Amino acid sequence: MVNVFIGFGLLLIMLIAAAFLAYYFFPAAFPVFWRQANVPNQGVIKRDWVATGRIDFATSITNVTSNPEDYDQPTEFKLLVEERRIVESLAGNENLEVQWRLATLREL
């Protein structure tokens, strides 16, 4: 009787290991499991992106140096515009999302 339980236990362990190896080496065979992992939880958009009127200038980190002699050298700045939107989560909470994006010529 004990040998039967050991045999079933070893068979179960081998099946679990085979399933894990199949999922690891052939993830396309299991599209149901990973397709939903890449989709974030979507809420209901209560108010879409609206510009707040705040603007800012940005430059890349490589243009900013600690050498004081380089402060008078021209560098590239980009105009950024702040936007906000309100999204209602799946739980019913309203969340404020803020993003900075590059400004368009019309907004200058």
Buried (B, 14 or more C-beta within 10 A) or exposed (E): EEEEEEEEEEEEEEEEEEEEEEEEEEEEEEEEEEEEEEEEEEBEEEEEEEEEEEBEEEEEEEEEEEEEEEEEEEEEEEBBBBBBBBBBEEEEEEEEEEEEEEBEEEEE
